Amino acid sequence: MSDQQRPEQDGFVFTPRKNGQAQSVSDELAAWMRTGWADTERRDLEPVEQAEHTARRRAAISAAFPGDRLVVPAGQLLTRSNDTEYPFRAATDYAYLTGDTSDGGCLVLTPRADGGHDGVLYLKPRSDRDNGEFWLGHYGELWTGRRNSLDEAADLLGVATADVRTLPDALRSGDVTTRIVRGHDAELDAIVDGLRADADDEARAKSAELDEDLGVALADHRLVKDRWEIDQLQLAVDATVRGFNDVVAALPHAKDTSERFIEGTFFLRARVEGNDVGYGTIAASGANATTLHWTRNDGPVRDGDLLLLDAGVETTTLYTADVTRTLPVSGAFTDLQREVYDLVYAAQEAGIAAVAPGRPFTDFHRAAQRVLAEGLIAWGLLEGPVDRVLEQGLQRRYTLHGTGHMLGLDVHDCAVSRQEVHLYGELKPGMVLTVEPGLYFQPDDLTVPEEYRGIGVRIEDDVLVTEDGRRVMSAGLPRTAADVEAWLADRMPRA
């Protein structure tokens, strides 16, 4: 075997590459690269801020599954093209329980005889300088940057650590019921499947339920945010507010280019103040605003049109905001645009007012939809009475979607939680949700007058349920039509 593909002492195979081609490495160079490196180990590290919170969360999920081994993977890098990967984003449940955001890791909670669990976080160790991994391997630290040592990670995250390469053997050892959060690491999924290979069909079906129950329980736990999480979400919202202000200032440039300028402007703020955007930015101008998930963002931005911007900054700890504003590109609404906008605003006001502890989760949706339905009837677009319209859901032709969702580490947070504690449950202090009614008149919809066609309006804010009501976390952005126009007049440069 040539130097181009050299097996190393711990089982790694390294193929040094340049411009996609394998490169030869001399023995003299390999020997030289092993020497002359300073000790960079960081000692006496203090735990990260969320370590006390992640410890409490691990204890809660441990208490829910006594006697079972729990496996929560971070996920792996995904190939974008050839030898390049997409930016990594750790799986939500993994980040929630560990505070770690690196790729390839896995949290394992192993049951103890007393009913508790011992937690071990399996991570990639520092790159080995003796065998050349750090500079020859595609994922070596010389290529991708320094990562924490296992000791450093243990100090920072407040949990024992181990080399992730030992994880497969660790999972195959011991006779214990194992649950895994599926869909994030195919190799670990396969190992757990192997543990169940000798089971009959009924037992395998039962095993699948075990995994599903773990995912549901984690989502249930995440419904109510602790104070640290609420602070992180407020950081995300505040950065998002600044990103919207950036976009308003950049509107003249967008008119010279396209929706891409708006997307790029907001993305700059997200990268400067956070990790990334929390989801694909929707920068939809004109009739594109009637497409709910318009993320192509390649359309023109013209005076006379409305711009619907739905965007959120994700913090470095992976909590995201989710805010929408609909802006008149010229700086002022037309009379018809204002009429549509004002109805959506009235619906949002009714929805926000229905957010309070002890209220059913569905109340804010029903309140907003009633206002929209009443307005559509008044305009002659639907035939009343309003109760019939709502019972049959006829307004949905123009309102399209629900009025909001939970928010947190995921933009549509806790989506797999039990319906009886989420969709059909009651709001509790510490829950964070969006309130986002909209009206969308498709450009080819012959059921509405021609002047309505191609108008899309959505207003979305992030709302915290408090002990005595609610707090609009995104109140730093204007909402009324008059305030939006004043905002644009103040911040949008004039020719």
N, C-alpha and C positions, 0 to 999 in steps of 0.2 A: 504494500500500500504506500502511495506517495505521500510527501509532505502536504499535498493539497488536501488530504483527508486523513487526518491523523487521530487515531483513538487515544484518549487520555485516561489517566489512572482512575478517575471516578466515573467513567462511563460516558462522558461527554464526547461528542465528535465535533470538531471545529473545522469549518471551511472558510478560511479568510477570503474575502472577496473585495474586488475593486471594480466598480462599474459593471457589476453583475458577473464578473469572471473570476474563477478561482485563481488564487495567487500562491506561489511557492514561498516557503519561509525557510531560511537557512538555520542550521543548528546554532550558529554563532549569534544570530539575531535573537533566536528564541531564548538562549541563555542570558543574553544581555537584558532582555525585557523582564527577566525575573528579578533583577537586582536594582538597587538604587531608589527604592520607594519609601517615602516617609510613613510613619505610623499616623493614620488619620482617624483612629477610633475616638469617638466622642464619649466622654465619661461624665458621671454625676449629672445625668440629664434629668430634668423634671418632667413629670407626666404631662401630656397635652391636656388642654382645658376640659375636653369632653370625656377623659378617662373615667372620672367618677360616675358619669352618666352611663357610659357603656357598661361599666361593671354592674350597675343597678339593672340595666336591661338584660344582661346575661343571666343575672340571678332570677329575674322574672320568668324568662323563657325556660330556665332550668327547672323552676318549680312547676311549670306547666307539663313537663315531660319527665317525671322521675323514672329512672331505670333505663331510659333510652339514650343511645348515642346520637348526637345531633351534629350534622355536617352542613356548614354554611360556606359555600365557595365565593370567592371574589369574582371569578370569571377570568378568561384568557384574552390576550390580544387577538383581534380579528384582522385578517389580511384584507387590505384595501385593493392592492394591486401588486402582483409579483412579490417583491420583498419589502413592501411598505405596509404599515398597519394603520388602522383607524386610531385616533386618540382614545386612550383607555378611560373607561368610566366604571368604577367598581360597582358590583351588584348592590342594590339598595339595602337588603337585609344584612349583608356582610358589613357595609359601612356603618349601619345603625348599631350593630353589636360590637364593633371593634374600633371605629374611628380611623381605620386604615383605608387608604385609597389606592394602594399599589396593585399591580396585576399579578395573577397567578397564585394568590394566597388562599388560605382556607382556615376557617375557625372550626375546631372540633371540640364539642363538649362531651366528655366521657363520664358516664355515671359512676358515682361512688356508692358504697354500701349504705351510707347514711341518707341516701336519697338525693344528695346534691350532685354537682358535676365538677370535674376538673377541666378547665379550659386551656387549650393549647392553640396558638396561632401559628400555622405552618406557612412560612414565607421563603422567598428566595434569599439566600445568604449573600454576603458580599461576593463579588467575582474573585475567583481563585487566581492569584498572580503566579503561583508556581506552575500550574499546568497551562497557562496561557489563555484561560477562559476570558479574562477581563479585556483582552485586546484582540483576540482572534474570533471569539464567539460573536454571533450576530446580535446577541442581547447582552454582551459584556459591557461593563461600566464605562470603558473608554468610548464606546459607541453611544450608549444611551444615558450616561450620567451615573453619578454615585447613588447608591441606595443604602438604606440603614443596615447595619449589621444586625444579627439576631439579638444580641445583647442590647443594642441601642433601641431596637423596636420594642423589646420587652419593657425597658425603662419608660419609653414614651407612651406606650399604649396600656401599660398596667396589666399585662397578661403574659403568661409564659409563652415562649416561642420555640420553634424547631424548624429544621431544614425541610422544605416542602418536598424534597426528593425522597424523604423517608415516609411520606404520607401514605402511598399505596400499601406498603407493608403494614403500617399501623392500622389502616382500615380493615385489612384482611385478617387481623389478629383479634382474638376474643370472640366469645359467643354472646352477642348482645344485639338487641333490636336496634337497627340503624335507620335513622330518618335523614333525608337530604333535601335541601332546597334545590330543586331541579332546574335544568335549562341554562345553567351558567358555565358548567365545565363538563364536557362530554366524557372525558376520561374518568372523572370521579363518579358520574352517573353510571358508567359501565361497571366500575368496581362494585358499587352498591348493588347493581343488578346481579353481578356475579355472586354476591353473598346470598342472594335469594334464588339462585339457579335451580336448586334442588326442591324448591317448594312446588306444590301443586297449583293449578290455576286459581283456585279460591284463595290460597295463601298469597299468591302474587298480587291478586287484585286487592287484597287487604293491605299489602305492603305499599301499593300505590296510594291508598288512602292515608297511610301513615305520612308519606311525603307531603301530600296535599294538606293534611291537618297542620303540619309544621308551618307551611307557607301562610295559611290562613291565620294561625295564631300570631305569627310575627306581624301580619298586617293589622290584626286587631290591636296588638300592643302599640302600634305606631299611630293609631287614630288620635290619641290625646298627646299633644306635644308638651314636653317639660320646658322649664324656663329657658334653658340653654338653647333648645331647638327654636323657640319663639324668637329669641334674640338673633339667631342665625337667619331665620326667615325675614326678620326686619332688615337685617343687613342686605339680604338679597333684594328686598323691595326698594330700599333706599338707593341702591346702585341702579336698579331698573328705572326709578324716577329720573336719575341723572342721565341714563341712556335715552329716555324719551326726550328730555331737554336737548340732548345732542342732536337727535333726529330733527327736531323742529328747526334748530339752527342750520341744519344741512339741507333743508327742503329745496332751496334754490338750486343746489348742486344736483339733487335727485331729478329735478325737472330737466336738467341738461343731460342726464344720463338715463337712469331707470330705477326701478325698485331695488336693484342690487346695491345702489348707493345707500339706501336706507338700511338695508340688512347689514351692510358692512360697517356703517356708522355705529349701529347698536352693538355689533359684535366687538368692536374695539373697546367699548366700555365694559362689556362682559369679560373680556380677557384681561383688561387692566385691573379691574376690581374683583374679579372672581375666577372661577375655574373655566367657565365656558357659558354659553347660553344653555338654559335648562331644557330646551326643546327647539325644534326648527323654527326660526323666526318667520312669522307671517307678515309680509310687507305687501299689502294688497291694495292697489290703487284702481279706481274706477270699477268696472264690472268684475274685476278679479276679487273684490271684497265679498262677492256673493258665493265664492268657493270657500268652504269652511277651513280647509287645510291647504290653502294656497301657499306653497313653499318654493315654487319655482322662482318667484321674485324677479322676473325678467321683463315685466311689463312697463309701459311708459307711465310717468307721473305728470299729469297735466292740470293746469289751472281749470277750475270748474268741477273737477272730480273730488271725491272723498278718498282719503287714504286710511285704510284700516290697518293699524299696527298692533300685532299681538306678539309680545316678546317678554322674556324674563331672564334675568341674570342668575346663574347658578354659582353659589359661593364655593370657596375652596374646600368646604366641608360637605358640598353636594346638595345643599338645600336651595330650592329654586323659587323665584317669584313667578307670577303669571298675570300679566296686566294687558289690557287692551284699551286703546283710544282710537276714535275715528275722527279724523281731522280734515277740514276743508283745505285743499292744497293751496287755493288762492288766498286763504286767510279768513274768508267769510263764507258762511253757509248760504246757499240759495234758500228761498222760502220753503220749497218742498223738502230739501235736505234737512232744514231745521225742524220741520214738522215731523219727519221720521225720527230724527235724533231725539227730539223732545219726548216722543212716545217711548222710545227705548230707555231714556233717562228716567222717566216716570216709573217704568217697570222695574228698573234697577233699584230705585228708591224704595219701592214696595218690597222688593226681595231683601234688601239689606235690613229693613225694619223688621222682617220676620226672622232674622237670625238672633237667637237668644238661647241661653241654657234651658233645657227642659222642653224646648219646642221640637216637634218632629223634623227630621232632616229634610223632608219633602216640602215643608211649609213655604220656604223661601222660593222654591221653584213654582209652586202653585200660585203664590201671590203675584209673582212677576208675569206668569203666563196669563193670569186673569186680566191684568192691565193691558197687555198686548192684544188679547182677544177683544176686549172692549174697544180698543182703538181701531182695530181692523174692521169691526162691525160698524163703527161710526163712520169710517171712510167708505163703507159700502163694498169692501172686498170680501167680507164674510156675512152670511145671513144669520142673525141671532135666533133665539136668545143666547146669551153668553154661556149659560150652563150647558146647553146642548153642544155648542162649539167645543167647550172644554172636555165634555164627556166623550165626544167623538175624536178629539184631538185635531180638529180641522185647522187650527191656527198653525199647526206644525209645518204646513206647506211653506209658510213664510218665516217661522221662528226656528225651525229645523232641529234644534238641539236642546238638551237640558240646560237649566239655568246656572249650574255650577257643579263643583266637585271638590273633594278634599285636596289639600296641598301640603307638600312637605319635601321629603327626599325625592319623591317622584312628582311630576307635574300633575298627573292623575293619581294621587296618592292612595295607598291602601285599597287598591282596586279589587283585591281578592278577599278582603275582609268579609266576615259574615254579614249577610243582608240585614239580619235582625238587629245588629249593633251599628249598622252604617246606613244603608239606604232606607230601611224601615225603623231605624232607631232614633234616639233623641240626641240633640246636640248637647255637648258637655264643654265646660270651660277648658280651654287649651286646644280645642279643635280649631283648625285653620281651613277655610274654604274660599272658593271663588264665587262671586255673584256676577253673572255675565249674560244677561239677556241680549238678544239681537233680532234684527229684522233683515231679511235677505230677499230681494225681488230679482229673480233670475232674468237675464237679458232676453230670454226667449219665452217668458211666461205670459201667455195671452190672457190670463185671468186678472191681470192688473193693468191699469192704464199705462200707455206707452211711457209717460214721463216718470213713472216709478221704476221702470225696468233698468237693471244694472246698478241699483242703489243697494249697498250693504252697510249696515251700521251695527256695531257691537261696542258695548262699554263693559269693561271687566275690572273688578277690584278684588283685592285679597283681604279677607275679613277674619279677624280673630274672635272667637267666642270667649267672652269674659264672664266673671262671676255674676255680673249684673246686666249683661247685655252683649255688646259687640264693640270692636274697635276696627275701623277701616285702616289697615296698615298702609295702604297706598294713597292715603288722603293728600299726599303732597302733589298729586297731579290734579288739574282742573277736571270737572265733570260736566257742569252745565254748558249749554251751547254758548252763552255769553262769556263765561269764563274761559272756554276753549279759544274763542276768538280773541279775547284779551291776551291770553297766553301767546298765541301766534303773533299778535301785533307786537308784543314785548320782545320776543326772542328770535323771530324769523327776520333775517336781514332783508332790507328792501333795496331794490335797484336804484 
